[in-house]
C-alpha cells in the first residue's frame, strides 16, 4: 500500500489536494503587487512596507465568514464568501486608518473538492485585486473526522499599514461630534445562525423563493457580498475622529469600542430603508457626555429600533463634520 493509499483509506485524498493547490496557485499569482516578495508556495508570504512612511505601524486582523458558508454550500455558490472574507477584513483595519498590504486565507473541509476550493479562492483573489493587496499565502486542510461531507469553514488574516500619528483609536472623539451611518448591502457576514433560522424555519422560505419587499430571491439576499467601505471612507480618514466596523454585536457592541471614557452616543434616528447601499444616513446621532453605563443603556434602547430587516439592516456609522465645525466620530 502506498502513502497515498494509506491517506485515502483515512479519508484524505493527496491527489485532490495537489490539484487544489495547483488551481489556487494560479489565482494567487493574479494578486501579486509590486510589494510582493518571495515565491508562490513558500512557507511564508512576504510583502514590503511601501515607501514614504516615516513611522509605519502594521495593523493586523483575523476573522471568518461564519455560518454564511452553509448558505453558500446549499446554493452551490462559493466565490462570494471568499470576497466577503476579504472585504470584512479590509473594513476591520480601515477603521484604524490602515491600507491593506497582504492577506492569508484558511479553508478547512471534510472532503476537499478542488473546484469548490478554487471558487472560494477566486472570490478571495477578486477582493484582494480590488484593494491592490497581495494574497500572500494560505492553508487548505482536509479533516474528514471533523467536518461533514460538503461542509467547510473559511477564515483569513490581513496585514495593513498606517502612519503612526494618523492611526485612529477613538481618542479624538469629543462630546458634540456627530455620527453618520453608511448602509450595508445586507447582513454582511454576521448573524447567519439566527437569520437562517428565521428565513428557513420561521418564514418557511427556500433559496429560490422571492424575498419579501426586495425584488430578489432568498439566495441573492443572503449571499449579498459584504460591502467594502474603503473607497467611500479613505478620502475622509484625515478628518474622522473615529470609525467602527459594525458587525457582530451591532451598534451597541461595536461603537462602544471607539468611544472614550465619559462619552456616549445620544440617539439614533431610524430610516434604514431610505438610503441606497453605501449612502450616508445624515443626522443619525450625536455624541454626548456620559458614563459607560449610559452608553450601555442607550445601546439597549437602540438595539431593536435600528435594524429594519435582513435586506435593509444598517451597516454602521461614519464620520461627519459637526454642526459647530467639529470633526465627527464615526463607523463604517
Secondary structure, DSSP 4 states (H G I P E B T S, - for coil): --HHHHHHHTT--HHHHHHHHHHHHHHHHTT--TTEES-TT-SS-EEPPPTT-SSEEEEEEEEE-TTHHHHHHHHT--HHHHHHHHHHHHHHHHTTTPEEEEEEEEEEESS--HHHHHHHHHHHHHHHHHTT-EEEEEEEEE-TTTS-TT-EEEEEEEEEEEEGGG---STT--TT-EEEEEB-SSSTTS-HHHHHIIIIIIS---TTSEETTTTEEHHHHHTPPPPP-HHHHGGGTTT-SB-----TTHHHHHGGGGPPTTEEE------GGGS-TT-EEEEEEEEEE--HHHHHHHHHHHHHHH---GGG-B---EEE--TTSPPPB---
